[in-house]
Amino acid sequence: MVVQQDKIAYVTGSSRGIGNALVQALINEGYFVYGLARSNDFVHEKFEFIELDLNNLNKVKSFVFNSLAENNLLVNNAGSIGEIKPVGSISNDSIEQVMNVNTLAPQILINNYINRFKNENKTFHILNISSGAGKRPISSWASYCASKAAIDLFSETVAEELDWKGMSNWHIHSCAPGVVDTQMQVEIRSSIQSDFKSLENFKSLKENGELVSPEEVVQKLMQMVKNPEQFSNVVTSVRDF
């Protein structure tokens, strides 16, 4: 469906966690939001669900961005941590799935998004949800760390290209949300001590109330959504706000 609105956002991983909290915040800010995910139970007159499995790259490659507004936003939020085990113990399918969802699918969507709208004189913002794990090695998270490091550098390179082409109406950021109380944290705490040496550290974060809520993170992300030009660093963290 082609929607005529002043503000339009596409959000991957919209069904839960940061993605769902962001969808609701964007709607409150006047956006019509397309939620891209495998499933959905959220209903709102300014929301449309589009079923898209980011692990299916053929489906991702064929996805078409149809709607255009004065202000346009693409949020690559969906993420997968995969099997929490050291390299040599994880399955090849897990490696493939993590890289598809966290790195390849976002790159393809960004490529399609820029290609579709590069000649439009509107405002565009691409926001990739990254991770501090892309800045340092975490044992048993090798693919996840690599996938987030890749999306950070991809974002910085795209920013260089947009500047080179004089596309000042485009902005791109890759932002780490911190340690958030989401389903991914549940998966981490459900791992096995012999596979993950930092397991007790992550359990203590929950026990000590040190995890932030998706809503708290989204409050900060919305600062960037509202004023992307004020954030000069492409790769950043909500802890820097």
C-alpha positions, -999 to 999 in steps of 0.1 A, spaced: 0 0 0 13 35 -9 6 59 19 6 97 17 20 110 50 44 138 62 65 111 80 71 75 70 93 49 88 103 13 80 113 -6 111 127 -42 110 122 -64 140 91 -45 149 73 -72 168 91 -70 201 117 -53 223 133 -21 210 116 -25 176 81 -25 191 88 3 215 103 24 186 72 17 165 50 31 192 72 61 198 73 69 161 36 67 158 33 92 187 57 114 168 34 115 138 49 87 116 31 61 96 52 30 103 57 -1 83 68 -30 105 90 -56 88 92 -88 108 83 -125 108 52 -121 130 31 -93 145 3 -87 170 5 -49 171 -25 -31 155 -28 7 149 -43 28 122 -9 43 115 9 9 113 11 -17 86 28 -50 91 48 -65 63 60 -101 68 97 -104 60 121 -130 72 155 -113 71 172 -147 70 156 -152 35 179 -130 14 159 -137 -18 129 -121 -1 150 -92 12 165 -85 -22 131 -83 -38 116 -60 -11 105 -27 -26 102 6 -7 70 22 -22 60 50 2 76 84 2 71 114 25 88 147 34 106 129 62 116 93 56 132 68 81 146 33 77 155 16 110 175 -17 108 167 -30 143 163 -68 139 191 -88 153 202 -124 161 229 -135 185 229 -171 172 243 -200 191 263 -189 221 293 -212 218 330 -209 209 339 -211 172 345 -248 164 314 -257 184 287 -237 166 269 -248 135 276 -233 101 238 -226 99 241 -204 129 269 -184 114 250 -179 82 218 -169 100 235 -143 122 253 -127 93 222 -127 71 200 -110 97 225 -86 113 247 -77 83 236 -88 48 199 -80 51 205 -45 64 231 -38 37 207 -50 10 178 -30 24 200 1 26 211 -4 -9 175 -8 -21 164 22 -1 191 46 -15 187 33 -50 149 38 -48 150 74 -35 184 88 -43 170 114 -67 142 126 -44 145 160 -28 132 149 6 148 141 40 161 106 46 176 90 77 190 55 80 194 43 116 211 9 122 209 -5 157 244 -18 164 260 -31 196 290 -25 218 299 -61 209 310 -47 176 338 -28 193 354 -56 213 356 -94 213 332 -114 235 340 -151 237 312 -173 223 297 -143 203 322 -143 174 297 -141 146 275 -115 165 306 -93 172 317 -96 136 282 -88 123 279 -56 143 315 -44 135 306 -49 99 274 -28 100 293 0 118 319 2 91 293 -2 64 274 28 79 306 49 80 314 41 44 279 49 32 282 82 50 314 89 31 296 81 -2 266 103 6 290 132 14 310 126 -18 278 127 -39 266 159 -22 235 141 -8 231 164 22 194 155 26 205 120 37 218 109 71 230 76 84 239 64 119 248 31 136 239 33 173 246 9 201 216 7 225 235 -6 256 225 -36 276 187 -38 272 161 -60 288 150 -79 257 144 -115 245 181 -116 234 191 -112 271 169 -141 279 187 -162 253 220 -151 267 211 -161 303 198 -194 290 232 -204 276 255 -230 293 284 -220 315 308 -244 297 299 -226 264 300 -190 277 325 -178 302 306 -145 308 273 -162 317 273 -152 354 281 -115 345 250 -114 323 228 -131 349 240 -105 375 229 -77 353 194 -89 354 195 -98 391 209 -64 400 185 -44 379 212 -31 356 193 -37 323 176 -8 308 141 -11 293 134 -8 256 114 23 263 143 40 280 165 33 250 139 45 225 136 78 244 172 84 235 170 70 200 142 95 193 165 124 199 185 111 169 154 105 149 142 141 154 175 158 148 199 135 129 219 165 117 230 172 153 248 138 156 280 142 137 295 108 146 281 80 123 289 53 149 277 61 183 260 48 215 230 60 235 254 63 264 270 92 245 237 112 245 
